[in-house]
Amino acid sequence: MLAQVHSFVLQGIEAVGCEIEVDVADRGLAKTTIVGLPDASVKESIERVRSAILNCGFPFPTNRLLVNLAPADLKKEGPVYDLPIAVGLLLANQTIDTRRHKRLMFAGELALDGRLRPVKGIISMAMCAAKMGLDGIIVPLDNAPEASAVGGIDVYPADSLASVVAHLNELRRMDVYPELDADDQLAGAMPDIDFADVRGQESVKRAITIAAAGGHNLLMIGPAGTGKTMMAKALAGVLPPLSRDEALQTTSIYSAAGLIPRGTSLLTQRPVRTPHHTASSPAIIGGGTIPRPGEASLAHHGILFLDEMPEFNRTVLETLRQPLEDGHVTVARAHSTIRFPARFMLVAAMNPTPSGEFATDEASQKQMDKYLSRISGPLADRIDIHIEVPRVPFKQLQGKADGTSTAQMRDAVIKTRQLSTRRNGGPLRTNATLKGRELDKLALLDEPALNLLKQAMTELGLSARAYDKIRRVSRTVADLEGVETITAQHVGEAIQYRLLDRKF
């Protein structure tokens, strides 16, 4: 007898419908075959399924079995198919004798005693099932919170194969998991670090406010112990709250990577990823035989923080040039090409020299120039703001922490983002994303501002990309003041953040 069950297969972070076909022959030697490009973990699933079915007290077919995972041209991996294969077998031998499964999608790993363990990509599965017009999904209990964030589809949390069979046979109905109020969760998200705790560094806080308001990339250069890492991690609290769509997209990336903490339904904070400087290119960009998201995609809608940037392999740094320009990463393999979203703010920190101090004489100046040269000019061009982070005087360290707070910076950033959203045509259209023709139209410079920019281009030898970066940052500085026309004062501040270009 033939049975068909709905499941899914992950393509990057997108879920594609997968039909599990199980055929139990009327005669023939006992043999089980799984086809449809399964990997080793999928092939092993039949042994888990066999033990789970028998230990739950259900009969297991003794004739020839064929399991087909369609579409057959997509690679299948992981234990996600344990539950749908088990349901298909029980349908084929008529242990399940209803047709309720036709409107449901299944996923889950089976323990040998029939318990269900969580799997990756459930939030993408819920989106796929809703798009296919199904009524609901049956998932492991631990995966139910994240699936409930999607909305528009019933989520049935199951703790065992026995409970799934009882539900399908209408012996004991499972309750639908309550739909998550995503807007309420996002509104209550609070930052972990407050800039009010950062002593001094008001000029750096100003640069960070500008970077957050316009979505600009930021490089902080200063000696060790000046607060660079602390401020980079606190920057996420300055950015506007995640919208529902942004939160769902970010959560789906983490779900596909298997990084959602147990019991978490939705990621409410903008992600801050801090890879170690020994990370490889696939770890940063994404890759693998079946491509998985890397740090750049895990930082989507958040911050990718590279501490001690010159210590990263230069080849690894150069791979960031595409996502910094395009907002996505393309991973090509022989069997497919996967595109991962990767629109993040790049925040980097570095010491001026390997010893951690600024140059004090000619010898240390050469050492500093050599150290800075580890970052290529094209990559430095893609970083909008370079800011020096000085040591904090003892008097400020000892005094009361009464500097600019995260709340103050965030209010300024949100007001500026609202202004740029209305002018640029959407919340994702930050000033940092404006292109040449858009800048000509939306970043109007008065005559003194144009003259100052011309002088800076000539004297500092800035590139055409740096020219656009200055205009974008100037647009953000003007937006922070709530004015439309960009003046020489705004351009002067933007140029100030490009002074390190000549060192590269």
N, C-alpha and C positions, 0 to 999 in steps of 0.2 A: 504494500500500500504506500502511496505517495503523500507526503505532508509538506506544506510550505509555510515558512515563518519569516516575519520581517525582522531584520537587524540593520546594522550600518557598518561602513568601513570609513576610516579617517583618511582623507587626502590633505596632508598638511594639518590645518585646523578645521577644515570643512568636512562635514559628514555627508556621505553619499549612501543612499539606500542600498541595502544588500539583502538578497533573498536567500534564505537557507532552505534548500530542498533536501528532504530525507526520503529515501526509497528503501523499504524493507521488502526483499524478494520473498516470494511464496516458497521457494525451494533453493537449494544450493548450500555449499559449505559455508560455515561461519567465517566470514571475512568482512572487515570494515575498510572502506576506501573513502578518503576525503580528497576532493578535487576542487579546483578554482583558485590556484596560486596560494595555497596555505604555507605559512612558515612553520618552523619546527614546533613552536608553542601551540599552533592551531592543530597540527597533526597529533600532538600529545593529548589534546583535549578529550579525545574519545575515551581514553582510559579514566580521566577524571569523571566524565559523564557516566561511564559504566558503573563505577563505584558509587557515585552519588545516587543514581537511580536504584541500584540494588539496596543500598543502605537506608534509603527512604521507604523501602518495602514495595517498590513497583517492579514489575517484570521487565527484563531486558531482552530484546529480540535475539534469537539464536541463529537466525538465517543470515544470508548475505546482506550487508548494509552499504549503501552508497550515499554520501553526503556531498552535495554540490553547493559551493559558495558563489553566487552570481551577483554582479558580472564577473566572468572568469578572467578578465584581462587586468584586474586590479589586485595588487598584492595584499594578502590578508595577514595580520599579525596579532599576537596577544591572545589572552584568555577570554576576550569579550564574547566569543561565540559559544562558550560552554552552555549557558542557559538556553539560547535559541536552538542549539542542536539537541539538547535534552528534551525540550518541549516538542521538537519535531519528531523525535523517536517515540515519545509517549503518545503523540497524535497518530503516528503510523501504526502503532500496535493497539490503538483505541483505548488506552488508559485514560486519555482526555477525549471526551466524546461530545464536545460542543464546538461551535465555530467562533467563539469569542476572540480567539487569537488573531482572526483576520483583520481586526481594526486596531491591533496593538503592535508595538515594537519591543523587542526583548534584547537585553544585554546583561552580562554578569559572569563572573568567574565562580565556578563551583568548587567547594571543598569536598573531600572524599565522603564526608557525612551528610552532604546535601546543603550545607550552609552557603550563603552567597557572599562573595567578597567583592569590594569595589573595583572598578575598572576606569580606564582613561576615556576622556572625550564625551562624557555624558551630556554636558550642556550643548555640545554640537549635535549630539543624537536627538535631543529634545527639539532643537530648531529644525532638524531634518524631518522628524516625524510630523511636526506642525505643518511644514511646507508640503509634505505628502498628503495631508488631509486626514491623517489617522486620528483616532479618538484619544489614545494615551500610550504611555510607555511603562513597562515593568522593569525596574532597575534594583540593584542592591540597596539596602536600607541606608548605607553610608553615602551613596551617590544621590539620594533623593533631594537633599537641600539645594545642591547646585542646579539640578534639573528644574526645581520649582521657580527659579529666577526667570525662566524664559516666559512663562505665562501662555495662556491660550491652548494648553494641552494638559490632560490629566496625568499625574505622576503617581504610580502605584509602587510604594516601597515594599520590597520583599526581603525577608530574612532567610528564606530557605526555598529549595525546590518544592518541598511538600506544600508550602503556603501558596506557591504559584499554581500548582496543580489543583489545589482546593478552590482557588479563586476562579480558574478557568472552568472547572466543573460545577461552579456555583454552589459549592458546599459551604464555603466560608469566604465571604467577600473581604477584600483588602480595602481599607479606607484610602481615599485620595489624599495625597500629601498637600497641606495648605499652600496656596500660592504665596510667594514671597512679595512683600511690599517693598520693592527695590528703592523707590524714591525715599521712603522713610529711612531705610538703612543708609543710603548715600548722604542724606541730610545730617545724620548723626555722626558721620565720620570725623574724627579729630586727629590732628597731626601729633606725631610722637615727640618731636623736638620743637621747641619754641625759640625763635630768634632772639627773644628777650633774654635768653640765657647766654647768648654770645656777647662777651664783653668787648666793647670797642667795635672796630671794623665797620663803621657806618658807611664808608665809601664803598666797601665791598657789598654791603646790604643794598645800597643803591643800585649797583651793577646787577645784583641778583634780581631785584625788583623789575628792572628793565628787561632782563633776560626772560623772566617768567611772564611778563606782560605781553611780550611779542613772540614768545616761543623760540628765543634765540639760543644758540649753543654758547657755552661759556667755558673759558679756561682760566683757572686761578693759579698764579705762580707766587710762591713764597716759601720761606724757611719752614722747617718742620715745627709743629706745635703751635701754629698760628690759627688753627680752627678750620682749615680748608675742608677736611672730611666731614666735620660736624655740620658746617653750613651746607655742604652738598646734600647731605641726608635730610636736612631741615627744609630744603628747597621744595620738596614735594608738598609740604603744608602750605606753601605760598600759592601754588597753582590752583586754579578754579576747581571745585568739586567735579568728580567724574559724572558725566551724564549717564542715563540708563543704558543707552546704546554703547557708550565707551566702556562702561563697566561690564556689560555682557560680552563685548568683544575681547576685553582683557581677560576676563574669567575663562572664556572658551580657549584662549591660548594656554593658560595655566592648566586647564582641564586636559587638553590634548597632550601636554607634557607630563601629566600626572603629578602636578605640584600644588594642587589645592589642599589645604589642611583639612583633615577629617572633620565633618560637621559644618564646614564653611559653605554658605550658599552663594555668596557674591563677594568679589573683591571690591571693597569700598574705598581703599586708599590708592592713590596713583603709585604704580610700582617704582621702586628704586633698585636697580640691579648694579651690583658692584663686583664684576668678575676680577679674579686675580690676574696679575700681569703675566703669568705663565699660561694663560688660556690660549687654546689653539683657534685657528680660523673657523672650523666647524662649530666650536663651542660658542663663539661670538655670533656668527652669522646663521648657523644652523646647518644641518647636514645629516649624514648617515646613509646606510643602504636604503632605508625608508626614511626620507628626510623628516627631521624633527626641528622645532623652533629653537633658535639659539638665544643668547643673551639680548641681542638687538631686538628680537621679537618679544621676548619676555618683558622688555622695557617699553613696549607699545603704550602710548598715551601716558608715559611716565618719564623716568630719567635713567639714562645709562651713565653711570659714574665710573670713570677710569682714573683710579688713584695711581700716582706716579706714572703718568702717561708715557714718558720716554722709555720706561722699563719694558713696555709691551713690545713684542716682536713687530718690526716695521711692516712686514707683510700682513700681519693681523690688523694693524691700524689702517692700512690702505683698503682693506675689504669694507671698511665703514663708509667709504666715499659714496657708494651707490645708495644705501639707505638714507644717508644724510641729505642727498639730493632728491630722491624719489619717494621716500617714505615706505619702501617695501624692500624685501630681499627675495631674489629669485634663485632657487637651488635647482640645478639641472641634473638629471640622472638619465641613464639610457632608456628606462621604461617610462619616465614621466618628468614633467617640470612643475615644481611646486612654488607658489608665491606666498610668502609669509608677510603679514603687515609689520612694519617697523618704523612707525612715526614716533620718534622720541626726542627728548632734549638731551644732547650730549653735554655732560658736565665733566670736565677733566681737571685734575690737580697735579701739580708737579713742583719739585724743588728746583731752584735755579741752577744748581750744580749737584753732582753726586754726593757731595759732602753735606748738602742741605742749606748752604749759605749763599747770599749774593756775592758777586765779585767785589774784591777790595783792592786788587792790584792788577797789573797787566797779565800775570800768569794765571790768576783765577778768572780773569775776563776771557782768556782763551779757552779755559776749561768750561766756562759757562756757555760760550758760543758753540763749542763742540757738543755739549750736552743738549742744548736747544735744537741743534741740527738733526737730532734723531727723529724729530717730527718733520715730515715733508712739508714743503711750501703749499702744495695743493690741499693737504689736509688742514693746515693752519688757516688757509683761506676760507674753509668751510666753517670755521669757528668764528662766530660773529663778534664776541666780546672777549678780550684778553684783559685781565685785571691783576695787578700786583697786590698781594696780601702781606702787609708788613707785620712785624712783631707787635704785640700789644704791650704798651708801657705798664709798668708795675702799678702806677697810680690807678689806671683803669681796671686792672685785674682786682685790685683791692677794694675799689669803690662799689657802689650799688649798681645792680644790673637794671638800668633804666633806659636802655637803648630802644631802637625800633623793634617792635614785636612782630611775630608772625601774623597776627590779626590785622595790624596796620598795613603791612605789606600786602596781605591777601586782599584787603578791601581795595587798595589801589590797583592791584592786578585785575580784579574782577571788573571794576569800572572801565579800565582800559580795554579789556577783552570785549566787553559789551559794545564799546564804541567801535572797535575794529571789526567786530562781527557784523554790525549794521553796515559799515562801509565796504568791507571786503566781500560780503556775501555768504556768510556761514561761520559756525563756531570753529571749524577746522581750518578756516582761512586766516591764520594768524599772520602778522606782519612778516614773520620769517619765511613764509611760503610765497610771498609776492614775487612775481617774475618781472622781467625788464619792462614790458609795455604797461603792466599794471602799476609798476613803480612810477613810470612817467605820468600816469594819470592820477594815482592816489597819493604820491609822495611829492607834492609840489614844493620846490625850494624857492625862497625869495632870492633877489640878486646878491646880497651879501653872503648868503649861505652858499650859492653857487660858486662865488669867487673863492671862498674859504676851502671848499671841496676841491676846486681846481688846483689851488696852491698845495694842498695836502697830497694830491695824486702825484704832482710833479716832484715835490721835495722828498716824499717818503717812498716813491717808486712803487705805489700800490697797484695791484692787478685790477682787471675789469671786474672780477668777482668781488674783490674788496670794495670796489666802488659801489656795487649794488648792496653789499652788506652794510656799508655806512649809511646809505639811504634808508635801508630797512630799520636799522637801529635808530636813526634820526626820526623816522616816522613814529616809532614807539615812544621815544622821549617826548615828542610833541603831543602824542595821545595821552601820556601821563599828566600833562598840563592841561589837557582838554582843548587844544588849539588845532586848527586845520592846517595852516601854513607853517612850513618848517623854516625856522630862522637860523642864523649863524650860530646862535647859542646851542641849539639842538645838534647841529652838525658838529660843532666843536666838541661836545661831549661824546658823540659817536666816534670821532677821530681819535679822541683820547684812548678809546678802547681798542684802537688798531695800532698803537705805537710799537707793539712788540713785533709787528710784521717784519721790520728791518732786521730783527735778530734771527729770523728764520731764513 
